[in-house]
Amino acid sequence: MTERTIDFAIIGAAKSASTWLHLALRQHPSIYMPVSETAFFEDPYYDECDSRSLRCIVDAGSAAVRVGIKCPNYLCTPECAPRLARHLPDLRMIAILRNPVERAISQYYHLIRSGRLPVAPADEAFASYCAESSSRPSPRSWCCNSAATAPASRHFAVTSRRSGC
């Protein structure tokens, strides 16, 4: 009998509906996903030899047909792609992408609502936020890194496109 493993990972960018997809998939009777995000591959104390936390996820979903994890940070954390490829070579990745400007605006207001950014005149505060955000790795850099470590058949990208006005 083949040992069960994690079948897929949602790696979409923050504020791109990855939580919505996670919640929708958790309701499906043939899918098991843990309640919270799985930070194993981005953990600063990552230990390649200690995958007990991943084994716990798989064991918890023993009755499910498919087991999935979610962590949007995997998309922009360069070390995650090779770690995922080493631990889970057959993993299918679902990358949810969003218009970068809309995503940045959504993230900006999310940080204000949560008290992590001060309320300031929009033009000043948003310019400061964008300058800070530009120093982070982009989803494009992750996709290039991931393409070098996993075959294209293991990637699935979802984008949002608005129609109408």
RODO-2510 file (C-alpha; in nm, 4 decimals, decimal comma):
residues 165
     n   res          X          Y          Z
     1     m     0,0000     0,0000     0,0000
     2     t     0,1272     0,3468    -0,0898
     3     e     0,1883     0,5885     0,1960
     4     r    -0,0588     0,8785     0,1907
     5     t     0,0807     1,2242     0,1343
     6     i    -0,0330     1,5809     0,0797
     7     d    -0,1886     1,6065    -0,2663
     8     f    -0,2149     1,9799    -0,3260
     9     a    -0,1216     2,3210    -0,1861
    10     i    -0,2922     2,6567    -0,2255
    11     i    -0,0116     2,9094    -0,2639
    12     g    -0,2010     3,2145    -0,3892
    13     a    -0,0909     3,5650    -0,3059
    14     a    -0,2312     3,7384     0,0014
    15     k    -0,5667     3,9126    -0,0546
    16     s    -0,6397     3,7042    -0,3671
    17     a    -0,9218     3,4808    -0,2338
    18     s    -0,7000     3,1950    -0,1150
    19     t    -0,8896     3,1862     0,2169
    20     w    -1,2204     3,1673     0,0312
    21     l    -1,0921     2,8723    -0,1751
    22     h    -0,9568     2,7078     0,1397
    23     l    -1,2951     2,7378     0,3145
    24     a    -1,4827     2,6105     0,0078
    25     l    -1,2557     2,3075    -0,0318
    26     r    -1,2805     2,2255     0,3410
    27     q    -1,6541     2,1735     0,2906
    28     h    -1,6045     1,9086     0,0219
    29     p    -1,6508     1,5557     0,1633
    30     s    -1,3604     1,4127    -0,0393
    31     i    -1,1046     1,6725     0,0697
    32     y    -0,9269     1,7251     0,4000
    33     m    -0,7522     2,0535     0,4777
    34     p    -0,6390     2,1682     0,8229
    35     v    -0,8239     2,4660     0,9692
    36     s    -0,5171     2,6893     0,9771
    37     e    -0,2397     2,7653     0,7322
    38     t     0,0515     2,5224     0,7109
    39     a     0,3709     2,7221     0,7624
    40     f     0,6034     2,4189     0,7618
    41     f     0,7932     2,5088     0,4422
    42     e     0,8476     2,8741     0,5369
    43     d     0,9404     2,8098     0,9002
    44     p     1,2724     2,9805     0,9880
    45     y     1,3557     2,6674     1,1907
    46     y     1,2723     2,4386     0,8982
    47     d     1,4259     2,0954     0,9412
    48     e     1,4181     1,8762     0,6312
    49     c     1,4523     1,5624     0,8440
    50     d     1,1605     1,6409     1,0766
    51     s     0,8314     1,6212     0,8894
    52     r     0,6163     1,5131     1,1862
    53     s     0,3833     1,8115     1,1472
    54     l     0,3160     1,7146     0,7846
    55     r     0,2534     1,3542     0,8885
    56     c    -0,0034     1,4791     1,1442
    57     i    -0,1906     1,6632     0,8675
    58     v    -0,2009     1,3532     0,6481
    59     d    -0,3037     1,1292     0,9382
    60     a    -0,5854     1,3665     1,0376
    61     g    -0,7268     1,3385     0,6873
    62     s    -0,7087     0,9611     0,6609
    63     a    -1,0718     0,9268     0,5519
    64     a    -1,0421     1,1941     0,2835
    65     v    -0,9652     1,1155    -0,0771
    66     r    -0,7367     1,4196    -0,1145
    67     v    -0,5343     1,6132     0,1432
    68     g    -0,4444     1,9781     0,0885
    69     i    -0,2630     2,2599     0,2642
    70     k    -0,2743     2,6364     0,2290
    71     c    -0,0125     2,9032     0,2835
    72     p    -0,0119     3,2138     0,0621
    73     n     0,3354     3,3080     0,1883
    74     y     0,4814     3,0142    -0,0042
    75     l     0,4281     3,2161    -0,3218
    76     c     0,6789     3,4891    -0,2316
    77     t     0,9204     3,2982    -0,0095
    78     p     1,2019     3,1825    -0,2416
    79     e     1,3138     2,8861    -0,0316
    80     c     0,9646     2,7302    -0,0318
    81     a     0,9598     2,6039    -0,3924
    82     p     1,2642     2,3762    -0,3579
    83     r     1,1481     2,2578    -0,0144
    84     l     0,8056     2,1664    -0,1525
    85     a     0,9669     1,9839    -0,4456
    86     r     1,1954     1,7831    -0,2155
    87     h     0,9298     1,6811     0,0385
    88     l     0,6297     1,6458    -0,1927
    89     p     0,7497     1,5721    -0,5491
    90     d     0,3971     1,4868    -0,6715
    91     l     0,2325     1,7907    -0,5114
    92     r    -0,0092     1,9882    -0,7264
    93     m     0,0045     2,3627    -0,6625
    94     i    -0,2880     2,6023    -0,6946
    95     a    -0,1625     2,9594    -0,7312
    96     i    -0,4333     3,2230    -0,7052
    97     l    -0,3234     3,5511    -0,8560
    98     r    -0,4898     3,8911    -0,8568
    99     n    -0,4321     4,2200    -1,0315
   100     p    -0,1292     4,3554    -0,8390
   101     v    -0,2740     4,7046    -0,7953
   102     e    -0,6088     4,5749    -0,6656
   103     r    -0,4263     4,3301    -0,4387
   104     a    -0,2008     4,6027    -0,2964
   105     i    -0,4960     4,8328    -0,2286
   106     s    -0,6874     4,5515    -0,0589
   107     q    -0,3829     4,4629     0,1521
   108     y    -0,3300     4,8290     0,2426
   109     y    -0,6855     4,8719     0,3734
   110     h    -0,6670     4,5354     0,5489
   111     l    -0,3571     4,6548     0,7384
   112     i    -0,5301     4,9800     0,8359
   113     r    -0,8427     4,7943     0,9596
   114     s    -0,6277     4,5571     1,1644
   115     g    -0,4331     4,8471     1,3196
   116     r    -0,0981     4,7512     1,1650
   117     l    -0,0771     5,0732     0,9618
   118     p    -0,1642     5,4196     1,0932
   119     v    -0,4453     5,6165     0,9359
   120     a    -0,2834     5,8889     0,7251
   121     p    -0,3639     6,0856     0,4098
   122     a    -0,4156     5,8165     0,1441
   123     d    -0,1572     5,9437    -0,1060
   124     e     0,1233     5,9588     0,1542
   125     a     0,0389     5,6344     0,3320
   126     f    -0,0146     5,4343     0,0134
   127     a     0,3097     5,5651    -0,1421
   128     s     0,4976     5,4553     0,1701
   129     y     0,3267     5,1135     0,1694
   130     c     0,4049     5,0572    -0,2000
   131     a     0,7702     5,1526    -0,1503
   132     e     0,7981     4,9007     0,1343
   133     s     0,6171     4,6303    -0,0645
   134     s     0,8427     4,6660    -0,3672
   135     s     1,1357     4,5201    -0,1714
   136     r     0,9566     4,1862    -0,1259
   137     p     0,9952     3,8995    -0,3761
   138     s     0,7244     3,8960    -0,6405
   139     p     0,4917     3,6101    -0,7334
   140     r     0,6681     3,6082    -1,0721
   141     s     1,0015     3,5267    -0,9057
   142     w     0,8388     3,2376    -0,7181
   143     c     0,6841     3,1030    -1,0368
   144     c     1,0257     3,1073    -1,2055
   145     n     1,1797     2,9366    -0,9007
   146     s     0,8976     2,6818    -0,8874
   147     a     0,9193     2,6063    -1,2596
   148     a     1,2822     2,5110    -1,2086
   149     t     1,1939     2,2632    -0,9316
   150     a     0,8614     2,1078    -1,0387
   151     p     0,7106     2,0102    -1,3758
   152     a     0,4484     2,2385    -1,5311
   153     s     0,1870     1,9622    -1,4985
   154     r     0,1943     2,0223    -1,1222
   155     h     0,1009     2,3939    -1,1455
   156     f    -0,2461     2,5457    -1,1759
   157     a    -0,2878     2,9227    -1,1736
   158     v    -0,6166     3,1033    -1,1164
   159     t    -0,6474     3,4719    -1,1968
   160     s    -0,9331     3,7110    -1,1394
   161     r    -1,0581     3,9115    -1,4330
   162     r    -1,3410     4,1555    -1,4045
   163     s    -1,5816     4,1948    -1,6893
   164     g    -1,8178     4,4805    -1,7586
   165     c    -1,7534     4,8452    -1,6714
***
